[in-house]
Amino acid sequence: MDLNTDLVQELLGALPHEGGVLTDPDLLQSYEHDEADLVPYGTPAVVVRPRTTGQVSAVLRAATRHRIPVIPQGARSGLAGGANAIEGAIVLSLTGMNEIIDIDAANRIAVVQPGVVNAQLRRAVAAEGLYYPPDPGSWEQSTIGGNVSTDAGGMCCVKYGVTSDHVIGLEVVLASGEVLNCGRRTAKGVAGYDLTSLFVGSEGTLGVITEITVKLRPAPEPALTLVAVFDTLAAAGAAVSAVVSSGMQPSMLEVIDRVTLTAIEAYRPMDLPTAAAALLVAAVDSGGRAPDDLARIAAMCRSAQASDVYVASDEAEADSLLAARRLAHPALEHFAAQLFPGGGGIMVDDVAVPRTRLVELIEGIEFISAEHGVVVATVGHAGDGNLHPIIVIDRSDPVNLAQGQKVFDAIMSLGLSLGGTSTGEHGVGLLKRDWLAREIGPTGLKAHRSIKTALDPDNILNPGKVF
Amino acid sequence: MDLNTDLVQELLGALPHEGGVLTDPDLLQSYEHDEADLVPYGTPAVVVRPRTTGQVSAVLRAATRHRIPVIPQGARSGLAGGANAIEGAIVLSLTGMNEIIDIDAANRIAVVQPGVVNAQLRRAVAAEGLYYPPDPGSWEQSTIGGNVSTDAGGMCCVKYGVTSDHVIGLEVVLASGEVLNCGRRTAKGVAGYDLTSLFVGSEGTLGVITEITVKLRPAPEPALTLVAVFDTLAAAGAAVSAVVSSGMQPSMLEVIDRVTLTAIEAYRPMDLPTAAAALLVAAVDSGGRAPDDLARIAAMCRSAQASDVYVASDEAEADSLLAARRLAHPALEHFAAQLFPGGGGIMVDDVAVPRTRLVELIEGIEFISAEHGVVVATVGHAGDGNLHPIIVIDRSDPVNLAQGQKVFDAIMSLGLSLGGTSTGEHGVGLLKRDWLAREIGPTGLKAHRSIKTALDPDNILNPGKVF
């Protein structure tokens, strides 16, 4: 307790602004965990909300002196427990550092603080005719800092890549409190090790990101969108394979299965074809070539036995299709609560396989679901081979929970056996530490540990996460 | 000597094939250095040419046991001395590991050994309708392993990015001899630290790359090409700024100055407009939109006072323009030899600035050249803000050499002052160690050192390079 009193005094000295240091137990509770279900968390001793890089340095120096873990947090919308607090730790919330420092339209870059919300950046650059592609499902809540720390993806990735494809420079506060600048503002640059990429996706275990330089693209051409309806998931998968093998570059290629459709329709009725096994939502933003591209995708869907292919007549209609896709998580939570009134919940998985193995993954998930008698909704970024199987569980029933965990493990195992990875875009956090170890093997783990030790010798930064 | 005899015996045991271990002094000499001028090198004690990853492991285990430095080498076409041998070291030449292991057309990836030549990979994937964009000037000689180690660029980068934008997985032999697999074969994947990006561009200081997985693109549409002729370099720079600020995505945007034009014309006469201050060569591969895009670029060049704009009538003509651009290095070497028969040579520099600062960089280089009375030819990837000022020197004249070094330093200093980086694509090697230190500062250097020590605790891998 004395230690903590000392620490809090020190933190109050460094962050004297109102709300800079929180110790009220009710407030502390609200910083305990992100949106991952069924992973452990504790109550922090203190929450700090710095406004400057200097304050972040001060917090890390104090933490190092007291040997207290620091858990960096953004909007806590993560899905792997990467931002979960440890009992007695310092939570370092970066949502107050939310300034867009610079939008340099001529050089097509933006410099932002980590607490800037994804949608805020997207809108600000759109006003300059520019485009920041990464669009995780949480884009209205999640912060760029969190997106960078987890290397977040979204629906854009099939054409535009994930967050790491857009970050070119970082300011990072190291465990020692020293401020490291890495990367550049130039279009090209290869000076020294690519530390920028090392910090992207490191989930707060190597340093605290306090400034981010991203590259921007010209605003894309307006997208044309279609929906194809399939009687089997495998047929939808076959259509995806045809599209991705064709060399075309759709700007979106998403799959939504029957369980998800039913849940969305129940949550917000919009005449979705709930009798279908799956919908594909595809978009192209290839300008003058777009109508041809869309027609080719439509033809490929029909060849793959789509029972209906429907082209959105305008952007408004396309947006409403996207809105449906974006409702998958809340709708499935609602569905779970109705199915299991005592404790319904969802485990959101994230697995990516080589695109040509998508059908095998989809069929395997169906088999696993049936075998264990557990409802699994499948939705995701089909064009990337990246699916989010969502396992519907009853938290109040230990038998059901155990089955849910078995299903989760079986899907992870299937993904790896298909040459895939245990996380396409959500990160490892606490949820997938064992799977990371299995995926990268002992030599990979050893390399991870040695780098972690090199940059954070006292292991104060988000300890226990990732590996 | 005993130590070396022991070592050689051990290496012969591990690499028993013909030519696996070279100790003939004449042969050793030919492995001493890459193509950088005026940087130090030594004679290796032994050159090993492994054929398998297991043999690379054996070499590194032996080197670690004997505490002898290992210098990985590809085609030695690098321009920063990164592959230069150290006296008494083991040179590890990877040109014998030159197999294309897999081209997976449906998933658009290729898996190759490091000794595969860039052009060999490009042609192999082109046969499948695919495209591997990175195209360094040395593409007919340089290896993918070397390209990855230096994060090589080329003329494609303005649209398609550098080597690191295309590498998704690596097999790396660590200093301990352990084999690390990092990255993935999937379109997306964020499992653990991005070790792949850490090794890309690390110039052989962190591990020996023995297998590379790259992503491929669909074959691009045929390019349309134009040449614009300018009376001042600044006018050419203004045209570049207009094009890059417009949001268009040319597939090439190169500048060639008068000195370079004159040198190329003297080396291989092709009616280049040697009275011009600069040529811009621009290409677009945007399919149906390409003629419009090219017309817009032409209009921008005319607005920037181009004295002539010439559209290539077909791909053959465009190819001959590119061939001229690719002759810059040998032509300038020839020019230097004629200018200074006693010891003419060139120092190839590489500096990148934010694209909007290009005119300032170009004008600054002209000023520096005039101020020091040293001929500087400027050629490069204007669309990326990445120039290669080529300093023409007389190796036999210490005064001229000293002036050349001053010009080199002044250009580096100018680049950094414009918010640029000391190397856009050639790497640091030995040539730019001091400039890297200046660019990344003491905290950056410390982070580099700690990572180097974590992965190579005995400092046997290409010691002394980069920092």
Interface residues (C-beta under 8 A of the other chain):
Chain A: D104 A105 A106 N107 R108 I109 G129 T150 D151 G153 C157 V158 V162 S164 D165 L174 E178 V179 L180 N181 C182 R184 R185 T186 A187 K188 G189 V190 A191 G192 Y193 D194 L195 S197 L198 V200 G201 S202 L206 P218 A219 S241 V244 S245 G247 M248 Q249 G287 G288 R289 A352 V353 P354 R355 T356 H381 G383 D384 G385 N386 G419 G420 T421 S422 T423 G424 E425 H426 G427 V428 K432 W435 L436 E439 I440 G441 T443 G444 K446 A447 H448 S450 I451 T453 A454 L455 V466 F467
Chain B: D104 A105 A106 N107 R108 I109 G129 T150 D151 G153 C157 V158 V162 S164 D165 L174 E178 V179 L180 N181 C182 R184 R185 T186 A187 K188 G189 V190 A191 G192 Y193 D194 L195 S197 L198 V200 G201 S202 L206 P218 A219 S241 V244 S245 G247 M248 Q249 G287 G288 R289 A352 V353 P354 R355 T356 H381 G383 D384 G385 N386 G419 G420 T421 S422 T423 G424 E425 H426 G427 V428 K432 W435 L436 E439 I440 G441 T443 G444 K446 A447 H448 S450 I451 T453 A454 L455 V466 F467
